[in-house]
Amino acid sequence: MGSRHSHLDNGGYSFDQAGVKEEDILKNLLFEELERNILTSLVICLFARKVYSREVIIEALDSVGIKVTNEELTKTAKEILKLKYEIKKKLGYSLDSVKIPERFFQTKTLNGKLDSEKAKKMVEMYKKMIEEL
């Protein structure tokens, strides 16, 4: 559901392969998107995302005279994500208008077929999570 409609905004494409529990999927999606906002804002290549832990980012910023805490990084990531969705809203996009193509519910995944009602509920839950940032 990335804020740019991009597979680069979160790692959702890999969750079924990694065995992420169903109840953790949305939490992980949001966490991934926040982390990637930090990385892309610092012009860090996402291929190197495993190298740049929060500690490494804080240390790197400190080395150039920018003092930042872990909490400040999280706050900034949330502000960026909120801004992305505000821009999308002004441009006419709404998570309420998300329509997942029927073919997504016909193809088996590692965990079986995706249920359309469950997917719709997940979109609603994700929207609420974004609104609560």
N, CA, C and O atoms as a GROMACS GRO file, in nm:
protein
  532
    1MET      N    1   0.081  -0.119   0.000
    1MET     CA    2   0.000   0.000   0.000
    1MET      C    3   0.085   0.124   0.000
    1MET      O    4   0.032   0.234   0.015
    2GLY      N    5   0.211   0.112  -0.016
    2GLY     CA    6   0.304   0.222  -0.001
    2GLY      C    7   0.250   0.358  -0.040
    2GLY      O    8   0.166   0.370  -0.129
    3SER      N    9   0.299   0.458   0.027
    3SER     CA   10   0.248   0.593   0.004
    3SER      C   11   0.277   0.643  -0.137
    3SER      O   12   0.216   0.741  -0.180
    4ARG      N   13   0.368   0.580  -0.209
    4ARG     CA   14   0.393   0.618  -0.348
    4ARG      C   15   0.339   0.513  -0.444
    4ARG      O   16   0.369   0.520  -0.564
    5HIS      N   17   0.263   0.418  -0.400
    5HIS     CA   18   0.221   0.304  -0.482
    5HIS      C   19   0.344   0.230  -0.534
    5HIS      O   20   0.345   0.184  -0.648
    6SER      N   21   0.444   0.218  -0.452
    6SER     CA   22   0.569   0.160  -0.495
    6SER      C   23   0.608   0.044  -0.406
    6SER      O   24   0.592   0.049  -0.284
    7HIS      N   25   0.660  -0.061  -0.467
    7HIS     CA   26   0.709  -0.173  -0.388
    7HIS      C   27   0.829  -0.131  -0.304
    7HIS      O   28   0.870  -0.204  -0.214
    8LEU      N   29   0.885  -0.015  -0.331
    8LEU     CA   30   1.000   0.032  -0.255
    8LEU      C   31   0.961   0.096  -0.123
    8LEU      O   32   1.047   0.119  -0.038
    9ASP      N   33   0.833   0.124  -0.102
    9ASP     CA   34   0.790   0.191   0.021
    9ASP      C   35   0.781   0.097   0.141
    9ASP      O   36   0.792   0.142   0.255
   10ASN      N   37   0.762  -0.030   0.117
   10ASN     CA   38   0.761  -0.124   0.228
   10ASN      C   39   0.800  -0.262   0.178
   10ASN      O   40   0.810  -0.285   0.057
   11GLY      N   41   0.820  -0.352   0.270
   11GLY     CA   42   0.864  -0.487   0.235
   11GLY      C   43   0.753  -0.588   0.232
   11GLY      O   44   0.776  -0.708   0.251
   12GLY      N   45   0.630  -0.542   0.209
   12GLY     CA   46   0.515  -0.631   0.212
   12GLY      C   47   0.525  -0.749   0.118
   12GLY      O   48   0.470  -0.856   0.144
   13TYR      N   49   0.596  -0.730   0.008
   13TYR     CA   50   0.611  -0.836  -0.090
   13TYR      C   51   0.685  -0.957  -0.034
   13TYR      O   52   0.678  -1.066  -0.092
   14SER      N   53   0.756  -0.941   0.076
   14SER     CA   54   0.836  -1.052   0.128
   14SER      C   55   0.779  -1.115   0.255
   14SER      O   56   0.835  -1.213   0.305
   15PHE      N   57   0.669  -1.062   0.308
   15PHE     CA   58   0.620  -1.110   0.436
   15PHE      C   59   0.572  -1.255   0.433
   15PHE      O   60   0.596  -1.329   0.528
   16ASP      N   61   0.507  -1.295   0.326
   16ASP     CA   62   0.460  -1.434   0.322
   16ASP      C   63   0.579  -1.530   0.313
   16ASP      O   64   0.574  -1.641   0.368
   17GLN      N   65   0.684  -1.489   0.244
   17GLN     CA   66   0.804  -1.573   0.234
   17GLN      C   67   0.878  -1.582   0.366
   17GLN      O   68   0.939  -1.684   0.397
   18ALA      N   69   0.871  -1.475   0.445
   18ALA     CA   70   0.943  -1.471   0.572
   18ALA      C   71   0.864  -1.535   0.686
   18ALA      O   72   0.916  -1.549   0.797
   19GLY      N   73   0.741  -1.573   0.659
   19GLY     CA   74   0.660  -1.638   0.761
   19GLY      C   75   0.608  -1.541   0.868
   19GLY      O   76   0.589  -1.580   0.983
   20VAL      N   77   0.585  -1.416   0.830
   20VAL     CA   78   0.532  -1.317   0.924
   20VAL      C   79   0.391  -1.358   0.964
   20VAL      O   80   0.308  -1.390   0.879
   21LYS      N   81   0.364  -1.357   1.094
   21LYS     CA   82   0.232  -1.394   1.143
   21LYS      C   83   0.128  -1.295   1.091
   21LYS      O   84   0.155  -1.175   1.081
   22GLU      N   85   0.012  -1.346   1.058
   22GLU     CA   86  -0.094  -1.264   1.001
   22GLU      C   87  -0.124  -1.141   1.086
   22GLU      O   88  -0.145  -1.032   1.032
   23GLU      N   89  -0.126  -1.158   1.218
   23GLU     CA   90  -0.160  -1.046   1.306
   23GLU      C   91  -0.050  -0.940   1.310
   23GLU      O   92  -0.073  -0.829   1.358
   24ASP      N   93   0.069  -0.973   1.260
   24ASP     CA   94   0.180  -0.878   1.261
   24ASP      C   95   0.203  -0.809   1.127
   24ASP      O   96   0.287  -0.720   1.117
   25ILE      N   97   0.130  -0.849   1.024
   25ILE     CA   98   0.156  -0.797   0.890
   25ILE      C   99   0.143  -0.645   0.883
   25ILE      O  100   0.234  -0.579   0.835
   26LEU      N  101   0.032  -0.590   0.930
   26LEU     CA  102   0.012  -0.445   0.919
   26LEU      C  103   0.113  -0.367   1.003
   26LEU      O  104   0.165  -0.264   0.959
   27LYS      N  105   0.141  -0.416   1.122
   27LYS     CA  106   0.241  -0.350   1.208
   27LYS      C  107   0.376  -0.350   1.138
   27LYS      O  108   0.447  -0.249   1.140
   28ASN      N  109   0.412  -0.462   1.075
   28ASN     CA  110   0.539  -0.471   1.004
   28ASN      C  111   0.540  -0.382   0.880
   28ASN      O  112   0.642  -0.321   0.848
   29LEU      N  113   0.426  -0.375   0.809
   29LEU     CA  114   0.418  -0.288   0.692
   29LEU      C  115   0.446  -0.143   0.731
   29LEU      O  116   0.525  -0.074   0.666
   30LEU      N  117   0.380  -0.098   0.835
   30LEU     CA  118   0.398   0.040   0.879
   30LEU      C  119   0.541   0.065   0.927
   30LEU      O  120   0.601   0.167   0.895
   31PHE      N  121   0.595  -0.029   1.004
   31PHE     CA  122   0.734  -0.015   1.050
   31PHE      C  123   0.830  -0.004   0.932
   31PHE      O  124   0.917   0.082   0.931
   32GLU      N  125   0.813  -0.092   0.834
   32GLU     CA  126   0.899  -0.092   0.715
   32GLU      C  127   0.889   0.042   0.642
   32GLU      O  128   0.990   0.098   0.599
   33GLU      N  129   0.767   0.091   0.628
   33GLU     CA  130   0.748   0.216   0.555
   33GLU      C  131   0.814   0.332   0.630
   33GLU      O  132   0.875   0.420   0.567
   34LEU      N  133   0.802   0.334   0.761
   34LEU     CA  134   0.867   0.439   0.839
   34LEU      C  135   1.019   0.432   0.826
   34LEU      O  136   1.085   0.534   0.807
   35GLU      N  137   1.074   0.311   0.836
   35GLU     CA  138   1.219   0.294   0.824
   35GLU      C  139   1.268   0.337   0.686
   35GLU      O  140   1.373   0.402   0.675
   36ARG      N  141   1.194   0.301   0.584
   36ARG     CA  142   1.236   0.337   0.449
   36ARG      C  143   1.225   0.487   0.425
   36ARG      O  144   1.300   0.543   0.344
   37ASN      N  145   1.132   0.554   0.494
   37ASN     CA  146   1.126   0.700   0.485
   37ASN      C  147   1.254   0.763   0.538
   37ASN      O  148   1.305   0.859   0.481
   38ILE      N  149   1.306   0.708   0.646
   38ILE     CA  150   1.432   0.759   0.701
   38ILE      C  151   1.544   0.739   0.600
   38ILE      O  152   1.618   0.832   0.568
   39LEU      N  153   1.555   0.617   0.550
   39LEU     CA  154   1.664   0.585   0.457
   39LEU      C  155   1.659   0.668   0.330
   39LEU      O  156   1.760   0.725   0.289
   40THR      N  157   1.542   0.675   0.268
   40THR     CA  158   1.534   0.749   0.142
   40THR      C  159   1.551   0.899   0.164
   40THR      O  160   1.602   0.968   0.076
   41SER      N  161   1.510   0.950   0.278
   41SER     CA  162   1.530   1.092   0.308
   41SER      C  163   1.677   1.126   0.325
   41SER      O  164   1.718   1.240   0.302
   42LEU      N  165   1.755   1.028   0.365
   42LEU     CA  166   1.900   1.047   0.379
   42LEU      C  167   1.974   1.005   0.252
   42LEU      O  168   2.098   1.002   0.251
   43VAL      N  169   1.901   0.972   0.148
   43VAL     CA  170   1.955   0.929   0.019
   43VAL      C  171   2.042   0.804   0.035
   43VAL      O  172   2.148   0.792  -0.026
   44ILE      N  173   1.994   0.714   0.119
   44ILE     CA  174   2.061   0.585   0.140
   44ILE      C  175   1.995   0.483   0.047
   44ILE      O  176   1.872   0.470   0.046
   45CYS      N  177   2.075   0.412  -0.028
   45CYS     CA  178   2.025   0.310  -0.120
   45CYS      C  179   1.955   0.200  -0.040
   45CYS      O  180   2.010   0.149   0.058
   46LEU      N  181   1.835   0.164  -0.083
   46LEU     CA  182   1.760   0.061  -0.012
   46LEU      C  183   1.825  -0.077  -0.021
   46LEU      O  184   1.795  -0.164   0.060
   47PHE      N  185   1.912  -0.098  -0.119
   47PHE     CA  186   1.984  -0.225  -0.124
   47PHE      C  187   2.077  -0.239  -0.003
   47PHE      O  188   2.115  -0.350   0.034
   48ALA      N  189   2.113  -0.126   0.058
   48ALA     CA  190   2.203  -0.128   0.174
   48ALA      C  191   2.127  -0.113   0.305
   48ALA      O  192   2.189  -0.087   0.409
   49ARG      N  193   1.996  -0.128   0.303
   49ARG     CA  194   1.916  -0.099   0.423
   49ARG      C  195   1.952  -0.185   0.544
   49ARG      O  196   1.935  -0.140   0.657
   50LYS      N  197   2.002  -0.305   0.524
   50LYS     CA  198   2.039  -0.390   0.638
   50LYS      C  199   2.168  -0.339   0.704
   50LYS      O  200   2.193  -0.370   0.821
   51VAL      N  201   2.247  -0.264   0.631
   51VAL     CA  202   2.371  -0.209   0.685
   51VAL      C  203   2.342  -0.089   0.775
   51VAL      O  204   2.410  -0.068   0.875
   52TYR      N  205   2.240  -0.011   0.737
   52TYR     CA  206   2.212   0.114   0.807
   52TYR      C  207   2.106   0.096   0.916
   52TYR      O  208   1.989   0.129   0.897
   53SER      N  209   2.150   0.043   1.028
   53SER     CA  210   2.063   0.033   1.145
   53SER      C  211   2.042   0.174   1.200
   53SER      O  212   2.110   0.268   1.160
   54ARG      N  213   1.949   0.188   1.291
   54ARG     CA  214   1.927   0.318   1.354
   54ARG      C  215   2.057   0.368   1.418
   54ARG      O  216   2.091   0.486   1.407
   55GLU      N  217   2.129   0.278   1.485
   55GLU     CA  218   2.253   0.317   1.552
   55GLU      C  219   2.355   0.371   1.451
   55GLU      O  220   2.422   0.471   1.477
   56VAL      N  221   2.367   0.303   1.338
   56VAL     CA  222   2.462   0.347   1.234
   56VAL      C  223   2.420   0.482   1.178
   56VAL      O  224   2.505   0.569   1.155
   57ILE      N  225   2.291   0.501   1.156
   57ILE     CA  226   2.242   0.629   1.104
   57ILE      C  227   2.271   0.742   1.203
   57ILE      O  228   2.319   0.848   1.164
   58ILE      N  229   2.242   0.718   1.330
   58ILE     CA  230   2.266   0.820   1.433
   58ILE      C  231   2.415   0.854   1.440
   58ILE      O  232   2.453   0.971   1.450
   59GLU      N  233   2.499   0.751   1.434
   59GLU     CA  234   2.644   0.773   1.438
   59GLU      C  235   2.692   0.848   1.314
   59GLU      O  236   2.776   0.938   1.324
   60ALA      N  237   2.640   0.812   1.197
   60ALA     CA  238   2.680   0.880   1.073
   60ALA      C  239   2.639   1.027   1.075
   60ALA      O  240   2.718   1.114   1.038
   61LEU      N  241   2.517   1.055   1.119
   61LEU     CA  242   2.472   1.194   1.128
   61LEU      C  243   2.556   1.272   1.230
   61LEU      O  244   2.591   1.387   1.206
   62ASP      N  245   2.587   1.208   1.341
   62ASP     CA  246   2.670   1.271   1.444
   62ASP      C  247   2.808   1.307   1.389
   62ASP      O  248   2.864   1.410   1.425
   63SER      N  249   2.861   1.223   1.301
   63SER     CA  250   2.995   1.247   1.246
   63SER      C  251   3.002   1.374   1.160
   63SER      O  252   3.110   1.427   1.136
   64VAL      N  253   2.886   1.422   1.114
   64VAL     CA  254   2.882   1.547   1.037
   64VAL      C  255   2.815   1.659   1.116
   64VAL      O  256   2.773   1.760   1.059
   65GLY      N  257   2.807   1.640   1.247
   65GLY     CA  258   2.758   1.745   1.334
   65GLY      C  259   2.608   1.753   1.352
   65GLY      O  260   2.557   1.852   1.405
   66ILE      N  261   2.536   1.651   1.310
   66ILE     CA  262   2.390   1.649   1.327
   66ILE      C  263   2.357   1.556   1.442
   66ILE      O  264   2.372   1.434   1.432
   67LYS      N  265   2.311   1.614   1.550
   67LYS     CA  266   2.275   1.536   1.669
   67LYS      C  267   2.128   1.499   1.658
   67LYS      O  268   2.041   1.586   1.648
   68VAL      N  269   2.099   1.371   1.662
   68VAL     CA  270   1.961   1.323   1.652
   68VAL      C  271   1.947   1.198   1.739
   68VAL      O  272   2.040   1.119   1.751
   69THR      N  273   1.830   1.184   1.798
   69THR     CA  274   1.803   1.065   1.880
   69THR      C  275   1.719   0.966   1.800
   69THR      O  276   1.664   0.999   1.695
   70ASN      N  277   1.711   0.846   1.851
   70ASN     CA  278   1.626   0.743   1.790
   70ASN      C  279   1.481   0.791   1.785
   70ASN      O  280   1.412   0.770   1.685
   71GLU      N  281   1.436   0.853   1.892
   71GLU     CA  282   1.297   0.902   1.899
   71GLU      C  283   1.273   1.011   1.796
   71GLU      O  284   1.166   1.017   1.736
   72GLU      N  285   1.373   1.098   1.775
   72GLU     CA  286   1.359   1.204   1.674
   72GLU      C  287   1.352   1.145   1.534
   72GLU      O  288   1.278   1.196   1.449
   73LEU      N  289   1.428   1.039   1.508
   73LEU     CA  290   1.419   0.973   1.378
   73LEU      C  291   1.279   0.916   1.356
   73LEU      O  292   1.222   0.931   1.248
   74THR      N  293   1.224   0.852   1.458
   74THR     CA  294   1.089   0.796   1.447
   74THR      C  295   0.988   0.907   1.423
   74THR      O  296   0.900   0.894   1.337
   75LYS      N  297   0.999   1.015   1.498
   75LYS     CA  298   0.906   1.128   1.481
   75LYS      C  299   0.915   1.184   1.339
   75LYS      O  300   0.812   1.213   1.277
   76THR      N  301   1.036   1.200   1.288
   76THR     CA  302   1.055   1.251   1.152
   76THR      C  303   0.996   1.156   1.049
   76THR      O  304   0.931   1.200   0.954
   77ALA      N  305   1.018   1.027   1.067
   77ALA     CA  306   0.964   0.928   0.974
   77ALA      C  307   0.812   0.935   0.970
   77ALA      O  308   0.752   0.926   0.862
   78LYS      N  309   0.749   0.950   1.085
   78LYS     CA  310   0.603   0.962   1.091
   78LYS      C  311   0.555   1.090   1.024
   78LYS      O  312   0.454   1.089   0.954
   79GLU      N  313   0.627   1.199   1.045
   79GLU     CA  314   0.590   1.326   0.982
   79GLU      C  315   0.599   1.315   0.830
   79GLU      O  316   0.513   1.367   0.758
   80ILE      N  317   0.702   1.248   0.781
   80ILE     CA  318   0.718   1.229   0.637
   80ILE      C  319   0.602   1.147   0.582
   80ILE      O  320   0.543   1.183   0.480
   81LEU      N  321   0.568   1.038   0.649
   81LEU     CA  322   0.460   0.952   0.601
   81LEU      C  323   0.327   1.026   0.603
   81LEU      O  324   0.249   1.016   0.508
   82LYS      N  325   0.301   1.101   0.710
   82LYS     CA  326   0.177   1.180   0.716
   82LYS      C  327   0.173   1.280   0.601
   82LYS      O  328   0.068   1.298   0.539
   83LEU      N  329   0.284   1.345   0.573
   83LEU     CA  330   0.290   1.443   0.465
   83LEU      C  331   0.264   1.377   0.330
   83LEU      O  332   0.194   1.433   0.246
   84LYS      N  333   0.321   1.258   0.309
   84LYS     CA  334   0.296   1.186   0.184
   84LYS      C  335   0.147   1.160   0.164
   84LYS      O  336   0.094   1.179   0.055
   85TYR      N  337   0.080   1.117   0.270
   85TYR     CA  338  -0.063   1.089   0.259
   85TYR      C  339  -0.146   1.217   0.247
   85TYR      O  340  -0.251   1.217   0.182
   86GLU      N  341  -0.100   1.326   0.308
   86GLU     CA  342  -0.170   1.455   0.291
   86GLU      C  343  -0.162   1.500   0.146
   86GLU      O  344  -0.261   1.547   0.090
   87ILE      N  345  -0.046   1.486   0.085
   87ILE     CA  346  -0.028   1.521  -0.056
   87ILE      C  347  -0.118   1.434  -0.143
   87ILE      O  348  -0.186   1.484  -0.232
   88LYS      N  349  -0.117   1.304  -0.117
   88LYS     CA  350  -0.200   1.212  -0.196
   88LYS      C  351  -0.347   1.250  -0.184
   88LYS      O  352  -0.420   1.247  -0.283
   89LYS      N  353  -0.391   1.285  -0.063
   89LYS     CA  354  -0.530   1.323  -0.041
   89LYS      C  355  -0.565   1.448  -0.123
   89LYS      O  356  -0.671   1.454  -0.185
   90LYS      N  357  -0.476   1.546  -0.121
   90LYS     CA  358  -0.498   1.669  -0.198
   90LYS      C  359  -0.502   1.642  -0.348
   90LYS      O  360  -0.565   1.716  -0.424
   91LEU      N  361  -0.436   1.536  -0.390
   91LEU     CA  362  -0.435   1.498  -0.531
   91LEU      C  363  -0.550   1.403  -0.567
   91LEU      O  364  -0.558   1.355  -0.680
   92GLY      N  365  -0.639   1.377  -0.470
   92GLY     CA  366  -0.758   1.298  -0.497
   92GLY      C  367  -0.753   1.152  -0.460
   92GLY      O  368  -0.848   1.078  -0.485
   93TYR      N  369  -0.644   1.108  -0.399
   93TYR     CA  370  -0.632   0.966  -0.361
   93TYR      C  371  -0.687   0.944  -0.221
   93TYR      O  372  -0.674   1.029  -0.133
   94SER      N  373  -0.749   0.830  -0.204
   94SER     CA  374  -0.800   0.791  -0.072
   94SER      C  375  -0.787   0.640  -0.058
   94SER      O  376  -0.813   0.565  -0.152
   95LEU      N  377  -0.747   0.596   0.060
   95LEU     CA  378  -0.743   0.452   0.085
   95LEU      C  379  -0.883   0.392   0.077
   95LEU      O  380  -0.898   0.271   0.056
   96ASP      N  381  -0.986   0.475   0.093
   96ASP     CA  382  -1.124   0.427   0.080
   96ASP      C  383  -1.155   0.382  -0.062
   96ASP      O  384  -1.246   0.302  -0.084
   97SER      N  385  -1.079   0.432  -0.158
   97SER     CA  386  -1.106   0.397  -0.298
   97SER      C  387  -1.023   0.279  -0.348
   97SER      O  388  -1.030   0.243  -0.465
   98VAL      N  389  -0.945   0.218  -0.259
   98VAL     CA  390  -0.861   0.104  -0.299
   98VAL      C  391  -0.949  -0.013  -0.342
   98VAL      O  392  -1.037  -0.057  -0.267
   99LYS      N  393  -0.925  -0.062  -0.461
   99LYS     CA  394  -0.996  -0.179  -0.512
   99LYS      C  395  -0.888  -0.279  -0.557
   99LYS      O  396  -0.814  -0.254  -0.652
  100ILE      N  397  -0.882  -0.389  -0.487
  100ILE     CA  398  -0.782  -0.491  -0.520
  100ILE      C  399  -0.838  -0.577  -0.632
  100ILE      O  400  -0.949  -0.629  -0.621
  101PRO      N  401  -0.763  -0.593  -0.741
  101PRO     CA  402  -0.811  -0.673  -0.854
  101PRO      C  403  -0.846  -0.816  -0.813
  101PRO      O  404  -0.779  -0.877  -0.729
  102GLU      N  405  -0.951  -0.868  -0.872
  102GLU     CA  406  -1.001  -1.002  -0.840
  102GLU      C  407  -0.894  -1.110  -0.857
  102GLU      O  408  -0.895  -1.210  -0.784
  103ARG      N  409  -0.804  -1.091  -0.951
  103ARG     CA  410  -0.701  -1.194  -0.976
  103ARG      C  411  -0.613  -1.219  -0.853
  103ARG      O  412  -0.557  -1.328  -0.839
  104PHE      N  413  -0.601  -1.120  -0.764
  104PHE     CA  414  -0.522  -1.138  -0.642
  104PHE      C  415  -0.584  -1.243  -0.551
  104PHE      O  416  -0.514  -1.305  -0.471
  105PHE      N  417  -0.713  -1.263  -0.563
  105PHE     CA  418  -0.783  -1.358  -0.477
  105PHE      C  419  -0.795  -1.496  -0.543
  105PHE      O  420  -0.847  -1.590  -0.482
  106GLN      N  421  -0.746  -1.508  -0.665
  106GLN     CA  422  -0.754  -1.635  -0.738
  106GLN      C  423  -0.621  -1.710  -0.737
  106GLN      O  424  -0.617  -1.830  -0.763
  107THR      N  425  -0.514  -1.640  -0.707
  107THR     CA  426  -0.381  -1.699  -0.712
  107THR      C  427  -0.338  -1.746  -0.574
  107THR      O  428  -0.346  -1.672  -0.477
  108LYS      N  429  -0.292  -1.871  -0.567
  108LYS     CA  430  -0.245  -1.925  -0.440
  108LYS      C  431  -0.111  -1.863  -0.403
  108LYS      O  432  -0.026  -1.838  -0.489
  109THR      N  433  -0.095  -1.839  -0.274
  109THR     CA  434   0.033  -1.793  -0.220
  109THR      C  435   0.091  -1.906  -0.136
  109THR      O  436   0.034  -2.015  -0.132
  110LEU      N  437   0.201  -1.881  -0.071
  110LEU     CA  438   0.257  -1.982   0.020
  110LEU      C  439   0.160  -2.016   0.133
  110LEU      O  440   0.167  -2.123   0.192
  111ASN      N  441   0.070  -1.921   0.162
  111ASN     CA  442  -0.026  -1.938   0.271
  111ASN      C  443  -0.168  -1.964   0.221
  111ASN      O  444  -0.264  -1.949   0.297
  112GLY      N  445  -0.182  -2.003   0.097
  112GLY     CA  446  -0.314  -2.025   0.040
  112GLY      C  447  -0.364  -1.900  -0.031
  112GLY      O  448  -0.289  -1.805  -0.052
  113LYS      N  449  -0.492  -1.900  -0.066
  113LYS     CA  450  -0.550  -1.786  -0.137
  113LYS      C  451  -0.583  -1.674  -0.040
  113LYS      O  452  -0.624  -1.697   0.074
  114LEU      N  453  -0.565  -1.552  -0.088
  114LEU     CA  454  -0.599  -1.434  -0.010
  114LEU      C  455  -0.750  -1.416  -0.011
  114LEU      O  456  -0.814  -1.426  -0.116
  115ASP      N  457  -0.807  -1.391   0.105
  115ASP     CA  458  -0.951  -1.371   0.119
  115ASP      C  459  -0.984  -1.224   0.094
  115ASP      O  460  -0.922  -1.136   0.155
  116SER      N  461  -1.080  -1.195   0.006
  116SER     CA  462  -1.112  -1.057  -0.031
  116SER      C  463  -1.163  -0.976   0.087
  116SER      O  464  -1.129  -0.858   0.100
  117GLU      N  465  -1.244  -1.035   0.172
  117GLU     CA  466  -1.297  -0.962   0.288
  117GLU      C  467  -1.185  -0.930   0.387
  117GLU      O  468  -1.182  -0.822   0.447
  118LYS      N  469  -1.095  -1.024   0.404
  118LYS     CA  470  -0.981  -1.002   0.493
  118LYS      C  471  -0.892  -0.890   0.439
  118LYS      O  472  -0.844  -0.806   0.514
  119ALA      N  473  -0.872  -0.890   0.308
  119ALA     CA  474  -0.790  -0.785   0.246
  119ALA      C  475  -0.856  -0.649   0.263
  119ALA      O  476  -0.789  -0.550   0.293
  120LYS      N  477  -0.986  -0.643   0.244
  120LYS     CA  478  -1.060  -0.517   0.260
  120LYS      C  479  -1.047  -0.467   0.404
  120LYS      O  480  -1.027  -0.348   0.428
  121LYS      N  481  -1.059  -0.558   0.499
  121LYS     CA  482  -1.047  -0.522   0.640
  121LYS      C  483  -0.906  -0.471   0.671
  121LYS      O  484  -0.888  -0.377   0.748
  122MET      N  485  -0.805  -0.534   0.610
  122MET     CA  486  -0.667  -0.492   0.632
  122MET      C  487  -0.643  -0.351   0.579
  122MET      O  488  -0.571  -0.273   0.641
  123VAL      N  489  -0.703  -0.318   0.465
  123VAL     CA  490  -0.690  -0.182   0.410
  123VAL      C  491  -0.752  -0.083   0.507
  123VAL      O  492  -0.694   0.023   0.532
  124GLU      N  493  -0.868  -0.116   0.562
  124GLU     CA  494  -0.934  -0.027   0.659
  124GLU      C  495  -0.849  -0.010   0.785
  124GLU      O  496  -0.837   0.100   0.838
  125MET      N  497  -0.789  -0.119   0.831
  125MET     CA  498  -0.704  -0.113   0.950
  125MET      C  499  -0.578  -0.030   0.923
  125MET      O  500  -0.534   0.047   1.008
  126TYR      N  501  -0.522  -0.047   0.804
  126TYR     CA  502  -0.403   0.029   0.766
  126TYR      C  503  -0.436   0.178   0.762
  126TYR      O  504  -0.357   0.261   0.808
  127LYS      N  505  -0.552   0.212   0.706
  127LYS     CA  506  -0.595   0.352   0.700
  127LYS      C  507  -0.602   0.410   0.840
  127LYS      O  508  -0.557   0.522   0.864
  128LYS      N  509  -0.658   0.335   0.932
  128LYS     CA  510  -0.669   0.382   1.071
  128LYS      C  511  -0.530   0.403   1.132
  128LYS      O  512  -0.508   0.501   1.203
  129MET      N  513  -0.438   0.313   1.102
  129MET     CA  514  -0.302   0.326   1.154
  129MET      C  515  -0.236   0.454   1.101
  129MET      O  516  -0.166   0.524   1.175
  130ILE      N  517  -0.258   0.484   0.973
  130ILE     CA  518  -0.202   0.605   0.913
  130ILE      C  519  -0.263   0.729   0.979
  130ILE      O  520  -0.192   0.825   1.009
  131GLU      N  521  -0.393   0.726   1.000
  131GLU     CA  522  -0.462   0.840   1.062
  131GLU      C  523  -0.414   0.864   1.205
  131GLU      O  524  -0.419   0.977   1.253
  132GLU      N  525  -0.369   0.759   1.273
  132GLU     CA  526  -0.326   0.770   1.412
  132GLU      C  527  -0.178   0.806   1.429
  132GLU      O  528  -0.129   0.817   1.541
  133LEU      N  529  -0.108   0.824   1.320
  133LEU     CA  530   0.035   0.859   1.329
  133LEU      C  531   0.054   0.990   1.403
  133LEU      O  532   0.167   1.036   1.421
   0.00000   0.00000   0.00000
